[in-house]
Amino acid sequence: MTDDESSTENTIIVALEQLVLKDNSLNQVFDLEYGEEAERKYIGSEWIRKNTECNDEE
């Protein structure tokens, strides 16, 4: 996911299984807690986890 604005024109639904088949390292972040995010610089680099500020209004 990116910071780009989402719309139906640029949205696609994909089964999680298909994503994991393409990139098995997604299994390293399957246990993210509510309010936690993970990112990496490029495919194959190490996942970096961090807490996010939660907004109760969202």
PQR file with spaces between the fields and no chain letter, atoms N, CA, C, O and H, PARSE charges and radii, in Angstrom:
ATOM       1  N    MET     1       0.837   -1.166    0.000 -0.4000 1.5000
ATOM       2  CA   MET     1       0.000    0.000    0.000 -0.0000 2.0000
ATOM       3  C    MET     1       0.889    1.238    0.000  0.5500 1.7000
ATOM       4  O    MET     1       2.020    1.217    0.485 -0.5500 1.4000
ATOM       5  N    THR     2       0.359    2.287   -0.542 -0.4000 1.5000
ATOM       6  CA   THR     2       1.120    3.525   -0.617 -0.0000 2.0000
ATOM       7  C    THR     2       0.301    4.666   -0.047  0.5500 1.7000
ATOM       8  O    THR     2      -0.834    4.478    0.391 -0.5500 1.4000
ATOM       9  H    THR     2      -0.560    2.305   -0.936  0.4000 1.0000
ATOM      10  N    ASP     3       0.889    5.850   -0.060 -0.4000 1.5000
ATOM      11  CA   ASP     3       0.168    7.046    0.389 -0.0000 2.0000
ATOM      12  C    ASP     3      -0.700    7.630   -0.712  0.5500 1.7000
ATOM      13  O    ASP     3      -1.394    8.622   -0.491 -0.5500 1.4000
ATOM      14  H    ASP     3       1.811    6.004   -0.416  0.4000 1.0000
ATOM      15  N    ASP     4      -0.671    7.027   -1.899 -0.4000 1.5000
ATOM      16  CA   ASP     4      -1.493    7.525   -2.999 -0.0000 2.0000
ATOM      17  C    ASP     4      -2.965    7.402   -2.647  0.5500 1.7000
ATOM      18  O    ASP     4      -3.370    6.489   -1.927 -0.5500 1.4000
ATOM      19  H    ASP     4      -0.107    6.221   -2.079  0.4000 1.0000
ATOM      20  N    GLU     5      -3.756    8.325   -3.157 -0.4000 1.5000
ATOM      21  CA   GLU     5      -5.192    8.274   -2.927 -0.0000 2.0000
ATOM      22  C    GLU     5      -5.771    7.062   -3.656  0.5500 1.7000
ATOM      23  O    GLU     5      -5.434    6.812   -4.813 -0.5500 1.4000
ATOM      24  H    GLU     5      -3.428    9.067   -3.741  0.4000 1.0000
ATOM      25  N    SER     6      -6.633    6.319   -2.983 -0.4000 1.5000
ATOM      26  CA   SER     6      -7.207    5.141   -3.615 -0.0000 2.0000
ATOM      27  C    SER     6      -8.536    5.479   -4.274  0.5500 1.7000
ATOM      28  O    SER     6      -9.257    6.378   -3.843 -0.5500 1.4000
ATOM      29  H    SER     6      -6.907    6.522   -2.042  0.4000 1.0000
ATOM      30  N    SER     7      -8.833    4.748   -5.312 -0.4000 1.5000
ATOM      31  CA   SER     7     -10.097    4.899   -6.017 -0.0000 2.0000
ATOM      32  C    SER     7     -10.415    3.564   -6.684  0.5500 1.7000
ATOM      33  O    SER     7      -9.562    2.679   -6.748 -0.5500 1.4000
ATOM      34  H    SER     7      -8.247    4.017   -5.662  0.4000 1.0000
ATOM      35  N    THR     8     -11.628    3.423   -7.175 -0.4000 1.5000
ATOM      36  CA   THR     8     -11.983    2.165   -7.833 -0.0000 2.0000
ATOM      37  C    THR     8     -11.207    1.976   -9.125  0.5500 1.7000
ATOM      38  O    THR     8     -11.044    0.844   -9.582 -0.5500 1.4000
ATOM      39  H    THR     8     -12.321    4.142   -7.123  0.4000 1.0000
ATOM      40  N    GLU     9     -10.730    3.050   -9.720 -0.4000 1.5000
ATOM      41  CA   GLU     9      -9.960    2.933  -10.966 -0.0000 2.0000
ATOM      42  C    GLU     9      -8.579    2.333  -10.744  0.5500 1.7000
ATOM      43  O    GLU     9      -8.029    1.700  -11.645 -0.5500 1.4000
ATOM      44  H    GLU     9     -10.863    3.969   -9.349  0.4000 1.0000
ATOM      45  N    ASN    10      -8.011    2.522   -9.554 -0.4000 1.5000
ATOM      46  CA   ASN    10      -6.661    1.998   -9.309 -0.0000 2.0000
ATOM      47  C    ASN    10      -6.650    0.941   -8.201  0.5500 1.7000
ATOM      48  O    ASN    10      -5.653    0.789   -7.496 -0.5500 1.4000
ATOM      49  H    ASN    10      -8.458    3.036   -8.821  0.4000 1.0000
ATOM      50  N    THR    11      -7.751    0.219   -8.052 -0.4000 1.5000
ATOM      51  CA   THR    11      -7.868   -0.812   -7.022 -0.0000 2.0000
ATOM      52  C    THR    11      -8.040   -2.178   -7.669  0.5500 1.7000
ATOM      53  O    THR    11      -8.749   -2.322   -8.666 -0.5500 1.4000
ATOM      54  H    THR    11      -8.561    0.342   -8.625  0.4000 1.0000
ATOM      55  N    ILE    12      -7.390   -3.169   -7.098 -0.4000 1.5000
ATOM      56  CA   ILE    12      -7.530   -4.542   -7.569 -0.0000 2.0000
ATOM      57  C    ILE    12      -7.621   -5.447   -6.344  0.5500 1.7000
ATOM      58  O    ILE    12      -6.914   -5.231   -5.359 -0.5500 1.4000
ATOM      59  H    ILE    12      -6.814   -3.052   -6.288  0.4000 1.0000
ATOM      60  N    ILE    13      -8.470   -6.439   -6.399 -0.4000 1.5000
ATOM      61  CA   ILE    13      -8.620   -7.393   -5.301 -0.0000 2.0000
ATOM      62  C    ILE    13      -7.796   -8.629   -5.644  0.5500 1.7000
ATOM      63  O    ILE    13      -7.917   -9.203   -6.726 -0.5500 1.4000
ATOM      64  H    ILE    13      -9.044   -6.614   -7.199  0.4000 1.0000
ATOM      65  N    VAL    14      -6.948   -9.025   -4.683 -0.4000 1.5000
ATOM      66  CA   VAL    14      -6.058  -10.161   -4.882 -0.0000 2.0000
ATOM      67  C    VAL    14      -6.143  -11.044   -3.643  0.5500 1.7000
ATOM      68  O    VAL    14      -6.189  -10.542   -2.520 -0.5500 1.4000
ATOM      69  H    VAL    14      -6.850   -8.559   -3.804  0.4000 1.0000
ATOM      70  N    ALA    15      -6.165  -12.346   -3.845 -0.4000 1.5000
ATOM      71  CA   ALA    15      -6.162  -13.285   -2.721 -0.0000 2.0000
ATOM      72  C    ALA    15      -4.814  -13.224   -2.009  0.5500 1.7000
ATOM      73  O    ALA    15      -3.764  -13.185   -2.651 -0.5500 1.4000
ATOM      74  H    ALA    15      -6.129  -12.754   -4.757  0.4000 1.0000
ATOM      75  N    LEU    16      -4.852  -13.216   -0.692 -0.4000 1.5000
ATOM      76  CA   LEU    16      -3.628  -13.182    0.098 -0.0000 2.0000
ATOM      77  C    LEU    16      -2.699  -14.332   -0.278  0.5500 1.7000
ATOM      78  O    LEU    16      -1.480  -14.159   -0.316 -0.5500 1.4000
ATOM      79  H    LEU    16      -5.705  -13.248   -0.171  0.4000 1.0000
ATOM      80  N    GLU    17      -3.254  -15.480   -0.550 -0.4000 1.5000
ATOM      81  CA   GLU    17      -2.447  -16.634   -0.951 -0.0000 2.0000
ATOM      82  C    GLU    17      -1.595  -16.316   -2.180  0.5500 1.7000
ATOM      83  O    GLU    17      -0.432  -16.714   -2.242 -0.5500 1.4000
ATOM      84  H    GLU    17      -4.244  -15.621   -0.519  0.4000 1.0000
ATOM      85  N    GLN    18      -2.153  -15.614   -3.142 -0.4000 1.5000
ATOM      86  CA   GLN    18      -1.420  -15.271   -4.357 -0.0000 2.0000
ATOM      87  C    GLN    18      -0.270  -14.310   -4.060  0.5500 1.7000
ATOM      88  O    GLN    18       0.795  -14.412   -4.668 -0.5500 1.4000
ATOM      89  H    GLN    18      -3.098  -15.291   -3.091  0.4000 1.0000
ATOM      90  N    LEU    19      -0.481  -13.378   -3.129 -0.4000 1.5000
ATOM      91  CA   LEU    19       0.597  -12.457   -2.749 -0.0000 2.0000
ATOM      92  C    LEU    19       1.737  -13.212   -2.088  0.5500 1.7000
ATOM      93  O    LEU    19       2.906  -12.963   -2.385 -0.5500 1.4000
ATOM      94  H    LEU    19      -1.347  -13.296   -2.636  0.4000 1.0000
ATOM      95  N    VAL    20       1.403  -14.131   -1.195 -0.4000 1.5000
ATOM      96  CA   VAL    20       2.436  -14.908   -0.489 -0.0000 2.0000
ATOM      97  C    VAL    20       3.175  -15.827   -1.455  0.5500 1.7000
ATOM      98  O    VAL    20       4.376  -16.044   -1.300 -0.5500 1.4000
ATOM      99  H    VAL    20       0.454  -14.333   -0.954  0.4000 1.0000
ATOM     100  N    LEU    21       2.482  -16.363   -2.440 -0.4000 1.5000
ATOM     101  CA   LEU    21       3.160  -17.188   -3.437 -0.0000 2.0000
ATOM     102  C    LEU    21       4.189  -16.373   -4.221  0.5500 1.7000
ATOM     103  O    LEU    21       5.238  -16.897   -4.597 -0.5500 1.4000
ATOM     104  H    LEU    21       1.506  -16.187   -2.566  0.4000 1.0000
ATOM     105  N    LYS    22       3.898  -15.109   -4.467 -0.4000 1.5000
ATOM     106  CA   LYS    22       4.836  -14.224   -5.181 -0.0000 2.0000
ATOM     107  C    LYS    22       5.968  -13.752   -4.281  0.5500 1.7000
ATOM     108  O    LYS    22       7.097  -13.580   -4.740 -0.5500 1.4000
ATOM     109  H    LYS    22       3.046  -14.683   -4.161  0.4000 1.0000
ATOM     110  N    ASP    23       5.667  -13.538   -2.976 -0.4000 1.5000
ATOM     111  CA   ASP    23       6.659  -13.002   -2.045 -0.0000 2.0000
ATOM     112  C    ASP    23       6.467  -13.645   -0.674  0.5500 1.7000
ATOM     113  O    ASP    23       5.692  -13.161    0.151 -0.5500 1.4000
ATOM     114  H    ASP    23       4.750  -13.678   -2.603  0.4000 1.0000
ATOM     115  N    ASN    24       7.179  -14.733   -0.449 -0.4000 1.5000
ATOM     116  CA   ASN    24       7.049  -15.501    0.782 -0.0000 2.0000
ATOM     117  C    ASN    24       7.442  -14.711    2.021  0.5500 1.7000
ATOM     118  O    ASN    24       7.044  -15.086    3.124 -0.5500 1.4000
ATOM     119  H    ASN    24       7.809  -15.126   -1.119  0.4000 1.0000
ATOM     120  N    SER    25       8.207  -13.633    1.883 -0.4000 1.5000
ATOM     121  CA   SER    25       8.627  -12.853    3.052 -0.0000 2.0000
ATOM     122  C    SER    25       7.448  -12.133    3.709  0.5500 1.7000
ATOM     123  O    SER    25       7.591  -11.615    4.817 -0.5500 1.4000
ATOM     124  H    SER    25       8.529  -13.329    0.987  0.4000 1.0000
ATOM     125  N    LEU    26       6.289  -12.091    3.051 -0.4000 1.5000
ATOM     126  CA   LEU    26       5.098  -11.517    3.681 -0.0000 2.0000
ATOM     127  C    LEU    26       4.703  -12.294    4.934  0.5500 1.7000
ATOM     128  O    LEU    26       4.051  -11.751    5.826 -0.5500 1.4000
ATOM     129  H    LEU    26       6.173  -12.512    2.152  0.4000 1.0000
ATOM     130  N    ASN    27       5.098  -13.561    4.998 -0.4000 1.5000
ATOM     131  CA   ASN    27       4.825  -14.354    6.193 -0.0000 2.0000
ATOM     132  C    ASN    27       5.538  -13.809    7.427  0.5500 1.7000
ATOM     133  O    ASN    27       5.144  -14.121    8.551 -0.5500 1.4000
ATOM     134  H    ASN    27       5.627  -14.001    4.273  0.4000 1.0000
ATOM     135  N    GLN    28       6.572  -13.008    7.237 -0.4000 1.5000
ATOM     136  CA   GLN    28       7.307  -12.436    8.363 -0.0000 2.0000
ATOM     137  C    GLN    28       6.515  -11.339    9.074  0.5500 1.7000
ATOM     138  O    GLN    28       6.863  -10.953   10.190 -0.5500 1.4000
ATOM     139  H    GLN    28       6.891  -12.756    6.324  0.4000 1.0000
ATOM     140  N    VAL    29       5.466  -10.839    8.448 -0.4000 1.5000
ATOM     141  CA   VAL    29       4.691   -9.756    9.057 -0.0000 2.0000
ATOM     142  C    VAL    29       3.216  -10.137    9.233  0.5500 1.7000
ATOM     143  O    VAL    29       2.360   -9.262    9.374 -0.5500 1.4000
ATOM     144  H    VAL    29       5.183  -11.152    7.542  0.4000 1.0000
ATOM     145  N    PHE    30       2.923  -11.435    9.227 -0.4000 1.5000
ATOM     146  CA   PHE    30       1.533  -11.867    9.352 -0.0000 2.0000
ATOM     147  C    PHE    30       0.948  -11.542   10.721  0.5500 1.7000
ATOM     148  O    PHE    30      -0.272  -11.476   10.871 -0.5500 1.4000
ATOM     149  H    PHE    30       3.617  -12.145    9.113  0.4000 1.0000
ATOM     150  N    ASP    31       1.794  -11.340   11.711 -0.4000 1.5000
ATOM     151  CA   ASP    31       1.324  -11.152   13.081 -0.0000 2.0000
ATOM     152  C    ASP    31       1.352   -9.695   13.538  0.5500 1.7000
ATOM     153  O    ASP    31       1.483   -9.427   14.733 -0.5500 1.4000
ATOM     154  H    ASP    31       2.786  -11.394   11.589  0.4000 1.0000
ATOM     155  N    LEU    32       1.232   -8.761   12.611 -0.4000 1.5000
ATOM     156  CA   LEU    32       1.195   -7.348   12.988 -0.0000 2.0000
ATOM     157  C    LEU    32       0.036   -7.103   13.947  0.5500 1.7000
ATOM     158  O    LEU    32      -1.071   -7.596   13.733 -0.5500 1.4000
ATOM     159  H    LEU    32       1.125   -8.979   11.640  0.4000 1.0000
ATOM     160  N    GLU    33       0.294   -6.352   14.986 -0.4000 1.5000
ATOM     161  CA   GLU    33      -0.734   -5.991   15.955 -0.0000 2.0000
ATOM     162  C    GLU    33      -1.485   -4.755   15.472  0.5500 1.7000
ATOM     163  O    GLU    33      -0.994   -4.024   14.612 -0.5500 1.4000
ATOM     164  H    GLU    33       1.193   -5.951   15.159  0.4000 1.0000
ATOM     165  N    TYR    34      -2.668   -4.523   16.022 -0.4000 1.5000
ATOM     166  CA   TYR    34      -3.420   -3.319   15.713 -0.0000 2.0000
ATOM     167  C    TYR    34      -2.556   -2.110   16.059  0.5500 1.7000
ATOM     168  O    TYR    34      -1.998   -2.035   17.154 -0.5500 1.4000
ATOM     169  H    TYR    34      -3.066   -5.117   16.721  0.4000 1.0000
ATOM     170  N    GLY    35      -2.447   -1.175   15.137 -0.4000 1.5000
ATOM     171  CA   GLY    35      -1.629    0.007   15.357 -0.0000 2.0000
ATOM     172  C    GLY    35      -0.165   -0.182   15.015  0.5500 1.7000
ATOM     173  O    GLY    35       0.653    0.691   15.307 -0.5500 1.4000
ATOM     174  H    GLY    35      -2.899   -1.236   14.248  0.4000 1.0000
ATOM     175  N    GLU    36       0.178   -1.286   14.413 -0.4000 1.5000
ATOM     176  CA   GLU    36       1.558   -1.557   14.018 -0.0000 2.0000
ATOM     177  C    GLU    36       1.617   -1.650   12.499  0.5500 1.7000
ATOM     178  O    GLU    36       0.665   -2.098   11.861 -0.5500 1.4000
ATOM     179  H    GLU    36      -0.487   -1.995   14.177  0.4000 1.0000
ATOM     180  N    GLU    37       2.730   -1.228   11.928 -0.4000 1.5000
ATOM     181  CA   GLU    37       2.914   -1.322   10.483 -0.0000 2.0000
ATOM     182  C    GLU    37       4.308   -1.838   10.203  0.5500 1.7000
ATOM     183  O    GLU    37       5.187   -1.806   11.065 -0.5500 1.4000
ATOM     184  H    GLU    37       3.504   -0.864   12.446  0.4000 1.0000
ATOM     185  N    ALA    38       4.498   -2.316    8.984 -0.4000 1.5000
ATOM     186  CA   ALA    38       5.812   -2.800    8.566 -0.0000 2.0000
ATOM     187  C    ALA    38       6.072   -2.286    7.164  0.5500 1.7000
ATOM     188  O    ALA    38       5.177   -2.239    6.321 -0.5500 1.4000
ATOM     189  H    ALA    38       3.784   -2.342    8.284  0.4000 1.0000
ATOM     190  N    GLU    39       7.307   -1.906    6.937 -0.4000 1.5000
ATOM     191  CA   GLU    39       7.690   -1.462    5.598 -0.0000 2.0000
ATOM     192  C    GLU    39       9.114   -1.905    5.319  0.5500 1.7000
ATOM     193  O    GLU    39       9.857   -2.288    6.223 -0.5500 1.4000
ATOM     194  H    GLU    39       8.034   -1.945    7.622  0.4000 1.0000
ATOM     195  N    ARG    40       9.471   -1.845    4.069 -0.4000 1.5000
ATOM     196  CA   ARG    40      10.825   -2.186    3.652 -0.0000 2.0000
ATOM     197  C    ARG    40      11.187   -1.315    2.462  0.5500 1.7000
ATOM     198  O    ARG    40      10.312   -0.779    1.782 -0.5500 1.4000
ATOM     199  H    ARG    40       8.868   -1.534    3.334  0.4000 1.0000
ATOM     200  N    LYS    41      12.465   -1.179    2.219 -0.4000 1.5000
ATOM     201  CA   LYS    41      12.919   -0.303    1.143 -0.0000 2.0000
ATOM     202  C    LYS    41      12.676   -0.920   -0.228  0.5500 1.7000
ATOM     203  O    LYS    41      12.369   -0.204   -1.180 -0.5500 1.4000
ATOM     204  H    LYS    41      13.176   -1.614    2.771  0.4000 1.0000
ATOM     205  N    TYR    42      12.810   -2.234   -0.340 -0.4000 1.5000
ATOM     206  CA   TYR    42      12.615   -2.918   -1.615 -0.0000 2.0000
ATOM     207  C    TYR    42      12.321   -4.392   -1.341  0.5500 1.7000
ATOM     208  O    TYR    42      12.583   -4.885   -0.244 -0.5500 1.4000
ATOM     209  H    TYR    42      13.060   -2.816    0.433  0.4000 1.0000
ATOM     210  N    ILE    43      11.789   -5.082   -2.315 -0.4000 1.5000
ATOM     211  CA   ILE    43      11.497   -6.498   -2.163 -0.0000 2.0000
ATOM     212  C    ILE    43      12.784   -7.233   -1.852  0.5500 1.7000
ATOM     213  O    ILE    43      13.776   -7.090   -2.566 -0.5500 1.4000
ATOM     214  H    ILE    43      11.576   -4.682   -3.206  0.4000 1.0000
ATOM     215  N    GLY    44      12.770   -8.008   -0.800 -0.4000 1.5000
ATOM     216  CA   GLY    44      13.950   -8.754   -0.377 -0.0000 2.0000
ATOM     217  C    GLY    44      14.694   -8.102    0.774  0.5500 1.7000
ATOM     218  O    GLY    44      15.498   -8.754    1.439 -0.5500 1.4000
ATOM     219  H    GLY    44      11.963   -8.123   -0.220  0.4000 1.0000
ATOM     220  N    SER    45      14.435   -6.822    1.017 -0.4000 1.5000
ATOM     221  CA   SER    45      15.107   -6.183    2.152 -0.0000 2.0000
ATOM     222  C    SER    45      14.354   -6.515    3.439  0.5500 1.7000
ATOM     223  O    SER    45      13.243   -7.045    3.405 -0.5500 1.4000
ATOM     224  H    SER    45      13.781   -6.293    0.476  0.4000 1.0000
ATOM     225  N    GLU    46      14.971   -6.198    4.559 -0.4000 1.5000
ATOM     226  CA   GLU    46      14.408   -6.524    5.866 -0.0000 2.0000
ATOM     227  C    GLU    46      13.172   -5.670    6.165  0.5500 1.7000
ATOM     228  O    GLU    46      13.149   -4.471    5.891 -0.5500 1.4000
ATOM     229  H    GLU    46      15.874   -5.767    4.586  0.4000 1.0000
ATOM     230  N    TRP    47      12.140   -6.317    6.735 -0.4000 1.5000
ATOM     231  CA   TRP    47      10.949   -5.599    7.176 -0.0000 2.0000
ATOM     232  C    TRP    47      11.286   -4.779    8.411  0.5500 1.7000
ATOM     233  O    TRP    47      11.974   -5.265    9.309 -0.5500 1.4000
ATOM     234  H    TRP    47      12.159   -7.292    6.957  0.4000 1.0000
ATOM     235  N    ILE    48      10.816   -3.558    8.465 -0.4000 1.5000
ATOM     236  CA   ILE    48      10.998   -2.691    9.630 -0.0000 2.0000
ATOM     237  C    ILE    48       9.614   -2.434   10.218  0.5500 1.7000
ATOM     238  O    ILE    48       8.740   -1.862    9.566 -0.5500 1.4000
ATOM     239  H    ILE    48      10.257   -3.163    7.735  0.4000 1.0000
ATOM     240  N    ARG    49       9.435   -2.867   11.457 -0.4000 1.5000
ATOM     241  CA   ARG    49       8.152   -2.705   12.138 -0.0000 2.0000
ATOM     242  C    ARG    49       8.182   -1.439   12.984  0.5500 1.7000
ATOM     243  O    ARG    49       9.215   -1.077   13.546 -0.5500 1.4000
ATOM     244  H    ARG    49      10.145   -3.332   11.987  0.4000 1.0000
ATOM     245  N    LYS    50       7.031   -0.772   13.065 -0.4000 1.5000
ATOM     246  CA   LYS    50       6.913    0.372   13.965 -0.0000 2.0000
ATOM     247  C    LYS    50       5.454    0.560   14.333  0.5500 1.7000
ATOM     248  O    LYS    50       4.549    0.134   13.615 -0.5500 1.4000
ATOM     249  H    LYS    50       6.192   -1.066   12.609  0.4000 1.0000
ATOM     250  N    ASN    51       5.248    1.211   15.470 -0.4000 1.5000
ATOM     251  CA   ASN    51       3.900    1.531   15.913 -0.0000 2.0000
ATOM     252  C    ASN    51       3.448    2.803   15.224  0.5500 1.7000
ATOM     253  O    ASN    51       4.242    3.709   14.971 -0.5500 1.4000
ATOM     254  H    ASN    51       5.983    1.557   16.053  0.4000 1.0000
ATOM     255  N    THR    52       2.161    2.855   14.926 -0.4000 1.5000
ATOM     256  CA   THR    52       1.587    4.057   14.327 -0.0000 2.0000
ATOM     257  C    THR    52       0.679    4.718   15.346  0.5500 1.7000
ATOM     258  O    THR    52       0.188    4.079   16.277 -0.5500 1.4000
ATOM     259  H    THR    52       1.516    2.119   15.132  0.4000 1.0000
ATOM     260  N    GLU    53       0.468    5.995   15.153 -0.4000 1.5000
ATOM     261  CA   GLU    53      -0.487    6.695   16.018 -0.0000 2.0000
ATOM     262  C    GLU    53      -1.874    6.359   15.530  0.5500 1.7000
ATOM     263  O    GLU    53      -2.196    6.569   14.361 -0.5500 1.4000
ATOM     264  H    GLU    53       0.867    6.514   14.397  0.4000 1.0000
ATOM     265  N    CYS    54      -2.691    5.842   16.413 -0.4000 1.5000
ATOM     266  CA   CYS    54      -4.050    5.457   16.052 -0.0000 2.0000
ATOM     267  C    CYS    54      -4.991    6.630   16.275  0.5500 1.7000
ATOM     268  O    CYS    54      -4.946    7.308   17.302 -0.5500 1.4000
ATOM     269  H    CYS    54      -2.430    5.671   17.363  0.4000 1.0000
ATOM     270  N    ASN    55      -5.839    6.845   15.288 -0.4000 1.5000
ATOM     271  CA   ASN    55      -6.843    7.888   15.391 -0.0000 2.0000
ATOM     272  C    ASN    55      -8.186    7.191   15.577  0.5500 1.7000
ATOM     273  O    ASN    55      -8.642    6.485   14.677 -0.5500 1.4000
ATOM     274  H    ASN    55      -5.875    6.294   14.454  0.4000 1.0000
ATOM     275  N    ASP    56      -8.822    7.377   16.720 -0.4000 1.5000
ATOM     276  CA   ASP    56     -10.086    6.698   17.013 -0.0000 2.0000
ATOM     277  C    ASP    56     -11.205    7.078   16.076  0.5500 1.7000
ATOM     278  O    ASP    56     -12.204    6.362   16.000 -0.5500 1.4000
ATOM     279  H    ASP    56      -8.453    7.951   17.451  0.4000 1.0000
ATOM     280  N    GLU    57     -11.075    8.191   15.351 -0.4000 1.5000
ATOM     281  CA   GLU    57     -12.123    8.659   14.455 -0.0000 2.0000
ATOM     282  C    GLU    57     -12.118    7.900   13.141  0.5500 1.7000
ATOM     283  O    GLU    57     -13.099    7.979   12.401 -0.5500 1.4000
ATOM     284  H    GLU    57     -10.264    8.773   15.413  0.4000 1.0000
ATOM     285  N    GLU    58     -11.057    7.164   12.815 -0.4000 1.5000
ATOM     286  CA   GLU    58     -10.977    6.434   11.552 -0.0000 2.0000
ATOM     287  C    GLU    58     -11.741    5.156   11.607  0.5500 1.7000
ATOM     288  O    GLU    58     -11.779    4.416   10.624 -0.5500 1.4000
ATOM     289  H    GLU    58     -10.261    7.099   13.416  0.4000 1.0000
